[in-house]
Amino acid sequence: MKIETPNLNEMGIVNPDQIIGYETIHVSEDTDVLRINYKRPKGSFLPKRRRYEFKRHGKPLPDADLRGKDSIRYDISPILGRAIAELDKLLANKKQKTASAKHIKQELAELNTEVNERIAQLTRMVEALD
């Protein structure tokens, strides 16, 4: 299942399937940084980590004139919020695929054991007939 990532595409990310993780850092009261980590193919010249800065939007608090200069509330950038939501969906989907692969490998190992036991049983039955 392919996850649509319009906000990541708007940020210039063209290979969202190569993303393996991200972190957000609150650098100052009006700036956030999003760092995205990639797993690139061997020999790729593309970076393994990219950094994006987002300005927070300042809103005056109620009764701002009574509180003084610390009367501004900074909210996270809407683009950053939507990008984080897309990254969470993307990475959750990858974790689900990893869990599914692990489950399939376990099922395959159990099936292999059962088939080998059945072959051994049939071999014993054939030998008993001779």
DSSP file (Angstrom, degrees, kcal/mol; ACC not computed):
  #  RESIDUE AA STRUCTURE BP1 BP2  ACC     N-H-->O    O-->H-N    N-H-->O    O-->H-N    TCO  KAPPA ALPHA  PHI   PSI    X-CA   Y-CA   Z-CA
    1    1 A M              0   0    0      0, 0.0     2,-0.5     0, 0.0    92,-0.0   0.000 360.0 360.0 360.0 123.6    0.0    0.0    0.0
    2    2 A K        -     0   0    0      1,-0.0     2,-0.5     0, 0.0    88,-0.0  -0.746 360.0-142.8 -90.7 130.4    1.5    3.3   -1.1
    3    3 A I        -     0   0    0     -2,-0.5     2,-0.3    87,-0.0    87,-0.0  -0.793  16.2-125.0 -95.1 130.4    1.0    6.2    1.3
    4    4 A E        -     0   0    0     -2,-0.5     3,-0.1     1,-0.1    86,-0.1  -0.560  26.8-177.8 -73.8 134.1    0.4    9.6   -0.2
    5    5 A T     >  +     0   0    0     -2,-0.3     4,-2.4     1,-0.1     5,-0.2  -0.529  17.9 155.2-133.1  66.6    2.8   12.2    1.0
    6    6 A P  H  > S+     0   0    0      0, 0.0     4,-2.1     0, 0.0    -1,-0.1   0.867  77.4  49.9 -65.2 -35.1    1.9   15.6   -0.5
    7    7 A N  H  > S+     0   0    0      2,-0.2     4,-1.3     1,-0.2     6,-0.1   0.896 111.7  47.6 -71.1 -38.7    3.5   17.7    2.3
    8    8 A L  H  4>S+     0   0    0      2,-0.2     5,-2.5     1,-0.2     4,-0.4   0.900 111.8  51.0 -66.7 -38.9    6.8   15.7    2.1
    9    9 A N  H ><5S+     0   0    0     -4,-2.4     3,-1.4     1,-0.2    -2,-0.2   0.893 106.5  54.6 -63.1 -38.5    6.7   16.1   -1.7
   10   10 A E  H 3<5S+     0   0    0     -4,-2.1    -1,-0.2     1,-0.3    -2,-0.2   0.816 104.4  55.1 -63.7 -29.8    6.2   19.8   -1.3
   11   11 A M  T 3<5S-     0   0    0     -4,-1.3    -1,-0.3    -3,-0.2    -2,-0.2   0.541 127.9-100.1 -79.8  -6.7    9.3   19.9    0.9
   12   12 A G  T < 5S+     0   0    0     -3,-1.4     2,-0.8    -4,-0.4    -3,-0.2   0.555  75.0 143.2 101.0   9.9   11.3   18.3   -1.9
   13   13 A I      < +     0   0    0     -5,-2.5    -1,-0.3     1,-0.2    -2,-0.1  -0.759  14.0 166.2 -87.6 113.4   11.3   14.7   -0.7
   14   14 A V        +     0   0    0     -2,-0.8    -1,-0.2     1,-0.2     3,-0.1   0.560  69.1  50.2-104.6 -11.6   11.0   12.5   -3.8
   15   15 A N    >   +     0   0    0      1,-0.1     3,-1.8     2,-0.0    -1,-0.2  -0.557  56.0 156.7-124.4  66.9   11.9    9.1   -2.2
   16   16 A P  G >   +     0   0    0      0, 0.0     3,-1.4     0, 0.0    -1,-0.1   0.749  69.8  69.6 -66.1 -19.8    9.7    8.7    0.9
   17   17 A D  G 3  S+     0   0    0      1,-0.2    -2,-0.0    -3,-0.1    -3,-0.0   0.664  93.4  58.2 -70.1 -14.3   10.1    4.9    0.8
   18   18 A Q  G <  S+     0   0    0     -3,-1.8    21,-3.0    20,-0.0     2,-0.3   0.439  79.0 113.3 -92.8  -1.0   13.8    5.4    1.7
   19   19 A I  E <   +A   38   0A   0     -3,-1.4    19,-0.3    19,-0.2     3,-0.1  -0.561  34.2 171.3 -75.0 130.2   13.0    7.2    5.0
   20   20 A I  E     -     0   0A   0     17,-2.6     2,-0.3     1,-0.4    18,-0.2   0.504  61.0 -21.3-115.0  -9.8   14.0    5.2    8.1
   21   21 A G  E     -A   37   0A   0     16,-1.3    16,-3.0     2,-0.0    -1,-0.4  -0.967  51.1-156.3 177.5 169.2   13.4    7.7   10.8
   22   22 A Y  E     -A   36   0A   0     -2,-0.3     2,-0.3    14,-0.2    14,-0.2  -0.978   2.0-160.9-155.1 163.7   13.1   11.3   11.8
   23   23 A E  E     -A   35   0A   0     12,-2.2    12,-3.0    -2,-0.3     2,-0.4  -0.990  10.3-145.0-148.2 148.2   13.5   13.7   14.8
   24   24 A T  E     -A   34   0A   0     -2,-0.3     2,-0.4    10,-0.2    10,-0.2  -0.913  13.3-166.5-113.9 142.7   12.3   17.1   15.6
   25   25 A I  E     -A   33   0A   0      8,-2.8     8,-2.9    -2,-0.4     2,-1.1  -0.994  19.2-141.3-131.1 130.6   14.3   19.6   17.6
   26   26 A H  E     +A   32   0A   0     -2,-0.4     6,-0.2     6,-0.2     3,-0.1  -0.794  27.7 174.9 -90.5  99.0   13.0   22.8   19.2
   27   27 A V  E     -     0   0A   0     -2,-1.1     2,-0.3     4,-1.0    -1,-0.2   0.935  61.1 -11.1 -77.1 -49.2   16.0   25.1   18.5
   28   28 A S  E >  S-A   31   0A   0      3,-1.4     3,-1.3     0, 0.0    -1,-0.1  -0.833  84.4 -83.5-141.3 179.7   14.6   28.4   19.7
   29   29 A E  T 3  S+     0   0    0     -2,-0.3    45,-0.1     1,-0.3     3,-0.0   0.735 129.5  30.2 -64.1 -19.7   11.3   29.8   20.8
   30   30 A D  T 3  S+     0   0    0      1,-0.1    26,-2.5    25,-0.1     2,-0.4   0.225 111.9  70.4-122.9  16.8   10.3   30.5   17.2
   31   31 A T  E <   -AB  28  55A   0     -3,-1.3    -3,-1.4    24,-0.3    -4,-1.0  -0.996  48.9-175.4-139.7 134.7   12.2   27.8   15.2
   32   32 A D  E     -AB  26  54A   0     22,-2.9    22,-2.9    -2,-0.4     2,-0.4  -0.927  13.1-150.1-120.4 150.3   11.8   24.0   14.9
   33   33 A V  E     -AB  25  53A   0     -8,-2.9    -8,-2.8    -2,-0.3     2,-0.5  -0.977   3.0-160.8-121.9 134.4   14.2   21.6   13.0
   34   34 A L  E     -AB  24  52A   0     18,-3.0    18,-2.5    -2,-0.4     2,-0.5  -0.970   7.2-167.6-113.3 121.5   13.1   18.4   11.3
   35   35 A R  E     -AB  23  51A   0    -12,-3.0   -12,-2.2    -2,-0.5     2,-0.5  -0.949   3.7-164.0-111.2 126.4   15.9   15.9   10.6
   36   36 A I  E     -AB  22  50A   0     14,-2.5    14,-2.3    -2,-0.5     2,-0.4  -0.932   5.1-152.0-113.4 129.8   15.0   13.0    8.3
   37   37 A N  E     -AB  21  49A   0    -16,-3.0   -17,-2.6    -2,-0.5   -16,-1.3  -0.820  13.7-164.4-102.0 139.3   17.2    9.9    8.1
   38   38 A Y  E     -A   19   0A   0     10,-3.1     2,-0.7    -2,-0.4   -19,-0.2  -0.854  22.7-140.4-120.9 153.7   17.3    7.8    4.9
   39   39 A K        -     0   0    0    -21,-3.0     9,-0.0    -2,-0.3    -2,-0.0  -0.942  34.5-168.2-109.3 105.4   18.6    4.4    3.9
   40   40 A R        -     0   0    0     -2,-0.7     3,-0.1     1,-0.1     8,-0.0  -0.603  24.5-102.3 -94.7 152.7   20.1    5.0    0.5
   41   41 A P    >   -     0   0    0      0, 0.0     3,-1.8     0, 0.0    -1,-0.1  -0.328  53.8 -81.2 -66.9 157.0   21.2    2.3   -2.0
   42   42 A K  T 3  S+     0   0    0      1,-0.3     3,-0.1     3,-0.0     0, 0.0  -0.323 117.6  21.1 -59.4 138.1   24.9    1.6   -2.2
   43   43 A G  T 3  S+     0   0    0      1,-0.3    -1,-0.3    -3,-0.1     2,-0.2   0.470  87.8 145.8  83.9   2.0   26.8    4.0   -4.3
   44   44 A S    <   -     0   0    0     -3,-1.8    -1,-0.3     1,-0.1    -4,-0.1  -0.483  41.8-156.1 -74.3 141.3   24.1    6.7   -4.0
   45   45 A F        +     0   0    0     -2,-0.2    -1,-0.1    -3,-0.1    -3,-0.0   0.467  62.3 108.3 -92.3  -3.5   25.3   10.3   -3.9
   46   46 A L  S    S-     0   0    0      1,-0.1    -6,-0.1     2,-0.0    -2,-0.1  -0.423  79.3 -99.0 -74.3 150.4   22.2   11.4   -2.1
   47   47 A P        -     0   0    0      0, 0.0    -1,-0.1     0, 0.0     3,-0.1  -0.301  14.2-141.4 -70.8 153.7   22.6   12.4    1.6
   48   48 A K  S    S+     0   0    0      1,-0.2   -10,-3.1   -11,-0.1     2,-0.3   0.596  89.6  32.3 -86.9 -13.0   21.7   10.0    4.4
   49   49 A R  E     -B   37   0A   0    -12,-0.2     2,-0.3     2,-0.0   -12,-0.2  -0.995  65.9-168.7-144.9 136.6   20.2   12.9    6.5
   50   50 A R  E     -B   36   0A   0    -14,-2.3   -14,-2.5    -2,-0.3     2,-0.4  -0.942  10.1-148.9-125.2 151.8   18.4   16.1    5.5
   51   51 A R  E     -B   35   0A   0     -2,-0.3     2,-0.4   -16,-0.2   -16,-0.2  -0.961  11.1-174.5-124.9 133.5   17.6   19.0    7.7
   52   52 A Y  E     -B   34   0A   0    -18,-2.5   -18,-3.0    -2,-0.4     2,-0.4  -0.990  11.2-150.3-129.1 136.2   14.6   21.3    7.4
   53   53 A E  E     -B   33   0A   0     -2,-0.4     2,-0.4   -20,-0.2   -20,-0.2  -0.869  11.5-171.3-107.7 140.9   13.9   24.5    9.4
   54   54 A F  E     -B   32   0A   0    -22,-2.9   -22,-2.9    -2,-0.4     2,-0.3  -0.996  17.5-135.2-131.5 133.5   10.4   25.7   10.2
   55   55 A K  E     -B   31   0A   0     -2,-0.4   -24,-0.3   -24,-0.2     2,-0.2  -0.677  22.6-128.4 -84.3 139.9    9.4   29.0   11.8
   56   56 A R        -     0   0    0    -26,-2.5     2,-0.5    -2,-0.3    20,-0.2  -0.570  21.9-117.2 -82.9 152.3    6.8   28.9   14.5
   57   57 A H  E     -C   75   0B   0     18,-2.2    18,-2.9    -2,-0.2     2,-0.4  -0.810  25.9-140.8 -94.4 125.4    3.8   31.2   14.2
   58   58 A G  E     -C   74   0B   0     -2,-0.5    16,-0.2    16,-0.2   -28,-0.0  -0.699  19.9-178.5 -89.7 134.4    3.5   33.7   17.1
   59   59 A K  E     -C   73   0B   0     14,-2.8    14,-3.7    -2,-0.4     2,-0.1  -0.997  29.0-118.1-129.0 134.2    0.1   34.6   18.5
   60   60 A P  E     -C   72   0B   0      0, 0.0    12,-0.2     0, 0.0     3,-0.1  -0.469  30.0-126.0 -69.8 141.5   -0.5   37.1   21.3
   61   61 A L    >   -     0   0    0     10,-3.2     3,-1.0    -2,-0.1     6,-0.1  -0.437  37.6 -83.9 -79.0 158.5   -2.0   35.7   24.4
   62   62 A P  T 3  S+     0   0    0      0, 0.0    -1,-0.1     0, 0.0     0, 0.0  -0.361 119.4  20.0 -60.2 145.8   -5.1   37.2   25.9
   63   63 A D  T >> S+     0   0    0     -3,-0.1     3,-1.1     1,-0.1     4,-1.1   0.858  79.8 157.8  59.8  38.3   -4.3   40.2   28.1
   64   64 A A  H <>  +     0   0    0     -3,-1.0     4,-1.3     1,-0.3     3,-0.3   0.842  65.9  59.5 -62.2 -35.2   -1.0   40.6   26.3
   65   65 A D  H 34 S+     0   0    0      1,-0.2    -1,-0.3     2,-0.2    -2,-0.1   0.754 106.8  47.9 -68.2 -22.1   -0.6   44.2   27.2
   66   66 A L  H <4 S+     0   0    0     -3,-1.1    -1,-0.2     1,-0.1    -2,-0.2   0.735 109.0  53.0 -86.6 -24.2   -0.8   43.3   31.0
   67   67 A R  H  < S-     0   0    0     -4,-1.1     3,-0.4    -3,-0.3     2,-0.3   0.748  96.5-139.3 -87.8 -25.2    1.8   40.5   30.8
   68   68 A G    ><  -     0   0    0     -4,-1.3     3,-0.7     1,-0.2    -1,-0.3  -0.710  55.4 -23.0 100.7-154.1    4.7   42.2   29.1
   69   69 A K  T 3  S+     0   0    0     -2,-0.3     3,-0.3     1,-0.3    -1,-0.2   0.708 125.3  66.6 -75.5 -19.9    7.1   41.0   26.5
   70   70 A D  T 3  S+     0   0    0     -3,-0.4    -1,-0.3     1,-0.2    -2,-0.1  -0.041  70.6 106.0 -87.3  33.3    6.6   37.2   27.2
   71   71 A S    <   +     0   0    0     -3,-0.7   -10,-3.2    -7,-0.1     2,-0.5   0.089  51.1  98.5-103.2  23.8    3.0   37.4   26.0
   72   72 A I  E     -C   60   0B   0     -3,-0.3     2,-0.5   -12,-0.2   -14,-0.0  -0.939  56.8-154.0-114.6 132.2    3.4   35.6   22.7
   73   73 A R  E     -C   59   0B   0    -14,-3.7   -14,-2.8    -2,-0.5     2,-0.6  -0.902  11.3-148.0-103.0 128.2    2.5   32.0   22.2
   74   74 A Y  E     -C   58   0B   0     -2,-0.5     2,-0.3   -16,-0.2   -16,-0.2  -0.859  12.2-161.5-100.6 124.0    4.4   30.2   19.4
   75   75 A D  E     -C   57   0B   0    -18,-2.9   -18,-2.2    -2,-0.6    -2,-0.0  -0.767  28.5 -97.8-103.3 148.7    2.5   27.4   17.6
   76   76 A I        -     0   0    0     -2,-0.3   -20,-0.1   -20,-0.2    -1,-0.1  -0.276  49.1 -94.2 -61.2 146.9    4.1   24.7   15.5
   77   77 A S     >  -     0   0    0      1,-0.1     4,-2.3   -23,-0.1     5,-0.2  -0.401  26.8-133.8 -62.3 135.3    4.1   25.3   11.8
   78   78 A P  H  > S+     0   0    0      0, 0.0     4,-2.3     0, 0.0     5,-0.2   0.866 106.8  54.5 -60.7 -35.6    1.1   23.7   10.1
   79   79 A I  H  > S+     0   0    0      2,-0.2     4,-2.4     1,-0.2     5,-0.2   0.918 108.6  48.5 -64.1 -42.7    3.4   22.3    7.3
   80   80 A L  H  > S+     0   0    0      2,-0.2     4,-2.5     1,-0.2    -1,-0.2   0.911 110.3  51.7 -63.5 -42.5    5.6   20.7   10.0
   81   81 A G  H  X S+     0   0    0     -4,-2.3     4,-1.8     1,-0.2    -2,-0.2   0.915 112.5  44.6 -60.4 -44.1    2.6   19.2   11.7
   82   82 A R  H  X S+     0   0    0     -4,-2.3     4,-2.1     2,-0.2    -1,-0.2   0.879 112.3  52.5 -69.2 -37.0    1.3   17.7    8.5
   83   83 A A  H  X S+     0   0    0     -4,-2.4     4,-2.5     2,-0.2    -2,-0.2   0.900 108.7  50.3 -65.0 -40.6    4.8   16.4    7.5
   84   84 A I  H  X S+     0   0    0     -4,-2.5     4,-2.6     2,-0.2    -1,-0.2   0.897 109.0  52.0 -64.3 -40.1    5.1   14.7   10.9
   85   85 A A  H  X S+     0   0    0     -4,-1.8     4,-2.1     2,-0.2    -2,-0.2   0.917 111.4  46.9 -61.9 -42.8    1.7   13.0   10.5
   86   86 A E  H  X S+     0   0    0     -4,-2.1     4,-2.6     2,-0.2    -2,-0.2   0.901 112.0  50.4 -65.7 -40.5    2.8   11.7    7.1
   87   87 A L  H  X S+     0   0    0     -4,-2.5     4,-2.8     2,-0.2     5,-0.3   0.901 109.1  51.8 -63.9 -40.7    6.1   10.5    8.5
   88   88 A D  H  X S+     0   0    0     -4,-2.6     4,-2.3     2,-0.2    -2,-0.2   0.921 112.0  46.0 -61.9 -43.8    4.3    8.7   11.3
   89   89 A K  H  X S+     0   0    0     -4,-2.1     4,-2.2     2,-0.2    -2,-0.2   0.927 113.9  49.4 -62.6 -44.9    2.0    6.9    8.8
   90   90 A L  H  X S+     0   0    0     -4,-2.6     4,-1.6     1,-0.2    -2,-0.2   0.920 114.8  42.6 -61.8 -46.3    4.9    6.0    6.6
   91   91 A L  H  X S+     0   0    0     -4,-2.8     4,-2.2     2,-0.2    -1,-0.2   0.837 111.8  54.3 -73.6 -32.8    7.1    4.6    9.4
   92   92 A A  H  X S+     0   0    0     -4,-2.3     4,-2.2    -5,-0.3    -1,-0.2   0.900 107.6  51.6 -65.0 -39.4    4.1    2.8   11.0
   93   93 A N  H  X S+     0   0    0     -4,-2.2     4,-2.1     1,-0.2    -2,-0.2   0.891 109.5  49.6 -63.4 -39.8    3.5    1.1    7.6
   94   94 A K  H  X S+     0   0    0     -4,-1.6     4,-2.3     2,-0.2    -2,-0.2   0.896 110.0  50.4 -66.4 -40.1    7.2    0.0    7.4
   95   95 A K  H  X S+     0   0    0     -4,-2.2     4,-2.5     1,-0.2    -2,-0.2   0.892 109.6  51.3 -64.4 -38.2    7.0   -1.4   11.0
   96   96 A Q  H  X S+     0   0    0     -4,-2.2     4,-2.4     2,-0.2    -2,-0.2   0.904 109.6  49.6 -65.2 -40.7    3.9   -3.3   10.0
   97   97 A K  H  X S+     0   0    0     -4,-2.1     4,-2.5     2,-0.2    -2,-0.2   0.891 110.9  50.2 -64.0 -39.4    5.6   -4.7    6.9
   98   98 A T  H  X S+     0   0    0     -4,-2.3     4,-2.3     2,-0.2    -2,-0.2   0.919 111.2  48.1 -64.5 -43.6    8.6   -5.8    9.1
   99   99 A A  H  X S+     0   0    0     -4,-2.5     4,-2.3     1,-0.2    -2,-0.2   0.897 111.9  50.4 -63.7 -39.5    6.3   -7.5   11.6
  100  100 A S  H  X S+     0   0    0     -4,-2.4     4,-2.6     2,-0.2    -2,-0.2   0.912 109.7  49.8 -64.9 -42.5    4.5   -9.2    8.7
  101  101 A A  H  X S+     0   0    0     -4,-2.5     4,-2.3     1,-0.2    -2,-0.2   0.907 111.1  49.5 -62.6 -41.4    7.8  -10.4    7.2
  102  102 A K  H  X S+     0   0    0     -4,-2.3     4,-1.9     1,-0.2    -1,-0.2   0.905 111.6  49.1 -63.9 -41.5    8.9  -11.8   10.6
  103  103 A H  H  X S+     0   0    0     -4,-2.3     4,-2.4     2,-0.2    -2,-0.2   0.904 110.6  50.0 -64.7 -42.4    5.5  -13.5   11.0
  104  104 A I  H  X S+     0   0    0     -4,-2.6     4,-2.6     2,-0.2    -2,-0.2   0.901 109.3  51.4 -64.5 -41.3    5.8  -15.1    7.5
  105  105 A K  H  X S+     0   0    0     -4,-2.3     4,-2.1     2,-0.2    -1,-0.2   0.896 110.5  49.3 -62.4 -39.2    9.3  -16.3    8.2
  106  106 A Q  H  X S+     0   0    0     -4,-1.9     4,-2.2     2,-0.2    -2,-0.2   0.922 111.4  48.7 -65.5 -44.1    8.1  -17.9   11.4
  107  107 A E  H  X S+     0   0    0     -4,-2.4     4,-2.5     1,-0.2    -2,-0.2   0.898 110.7  51.7 -60.9 -41.3    5.2  -19.6    9.6
  108  108 A L  H  X S+     0   0    0     -4,-2.6     4,-2.5     2,-0.2    -1,-0.2   0.899 108.6  50.2 -63.8 -41.3    7.6  -20.9    6.9
  109  109 A A  H  X S+     0   0    0     -4,-2.1     4,-2.1     2,-0.2    -1,-0.2   0.912 111.7  48.2 -63.9 -42.3    9.9  -22.4    9.5
  110  110 A E  H  X S+     0   0    0     -4,-2.2     4,-2.4     2,-0.2    -2,-0.2   0.916 112.2  49.0 -64.0 -42.7    6.9  -24.2   11.2
  111  111 A L  H  X S+     0   0    0     -4,-2.5     4,-2.7     1,-0.2     5,-0.2   0.903 109.1  52.8 -62.8 -41.7    5.7  -25.4    7.8
  112  112 A N  H  X S+     0   0    0     -4,-2.5     4,-2.3     1,-0.2    -1,-0.2   0.909 109.9  48.5 -59.6 -43.8    9.2  -26.7    7.0
  113  113 A T  H  X S+     0   0    0     -4,-2.1     4,-2.3     2,-0.2    -2,-0.2   0.926 112.3  48.3 -62.9 -46.0    9.3  -28.6   10.3
  114  114 A E  H  X S+     0   0    0     -4,-2.4     4,-2.4     2,-0.2    -2,-0.2   0.911 111.9  48.9 -62.4 -43.7    5.9  -30.2    9.7
  115  115 A V  H  X S+     0   0    0     -4,-2.7     4,-2.6     2,-0.2    -1,-0.2   0.917 111.2  49.9 -63.6 -43.6    6.8  -31.2    6.1
  116  116 A N  H  X S+     0   0    0     -4,-2.3     4,-2.2    -5,-0.2    -1,-0.2   0.897 111.1  49.4 -62.7 -40.4   10.1  -32.8    7.2
  117  117 A E  H  X S+     0   0    0     -4,-2.3     4,-2.3     2,-0.2    -1,-0.2   0.914 111.7  48.7 -64.1 -42.1    8.3  -34.7   10.0
  118  118 A R  H  X S+     0   0    0     -4,-2.4     4,-2.5     2,-0.2    -2,-0.2   0.901 110.7  50.4 -65.4 -41.5    5.6  -36.0    7.5
  119  119 A I  H  X S+     0   0    0     -4,-2.6     4,-2.4     2,-0.2    -1,-0.2   0.916 110.7  49.6 -62.3 -42.9    8.3  -37.0    5.0
  120  120 A A  H  X S+     0   0    0     -4,-2.2     4,-2.2     2,-0.2    -2,-0.2   0.906 110.8  50.1 -62.6 -41.5   10.1  -38.9    7.8
  121  121 A Q  H  X S+     0   0    0     -4,-2.3     4,-2.0     2,-0.2    -2,-0.2   0.926 111.7  47.1 -63.4 -44.9    6.9  -40.6    8.8
  122  122 A L  H  X S+     0   0    0     -4,-2.5     4,-2.3     1,-0.2    -2,-0.2   0.873 109.8  53.9 -64.9 -36.8    6.1  -41.7    5.2
  123  123 A T  H  X S+     0   0    0     -4,-2.4     4,-2.3     1,-0.2    -1,-0.2   0.921 108.7  48.9 -62.7 -43.3    9.7  -43.0    4.8
  124  124 A R  H  X S+     0   0    0     -4,-2.2     4,-1.8     1,-0.2    -2,-0.2   0.888 110.4  51.6 -62.5 -39.4    9.3  -45.1    7.9
  125  125 A M  H  X S+     0   0    0     -4,-2.0     4,-1.1     2,-0.2    -2,-0.2   0.902 110.3  48.0 -64.8 -41.8    5.9  -46.5    6.5
  126  126 A V  H  X S+     0   0    0     -4,-2.3     4,-1.1     1,-0.2     3,-0.5   0.912 111.7  50.2 -64.8 -42.8    7.5  -47.4    3.2
  127  127 A E  H  < S+     0   0    0     -4,-2.3    -1,-0.2     1,-0.2    -2,-0.2   0.835 106.3  56.0 -65.2 -32.6   10.4  -49.1    5.0
  128  128 A A  H  < S+     0   0    0     -4,-1.8    -1,-0.2     1,-0.2    -2,-0.2   0.795 103.9  55.0 -69.6 -27.9    8.0  -51.1    7.1
  129  129 A L  H  <        0   0    0     -4,-1.1    -1,-0.2    -3,-0.5    -2,-0.2   0.791 360.0 360.0 -74.7 -29.7    6.3  -52.4    3.9
  130  130 A D     <        0   0    0     -4,-1.1    -1,-0.2    -3,-0.2    -2,-0.2   0.482 360.0 360.0 -74.2 360.0    9.5  -53.8    2.5
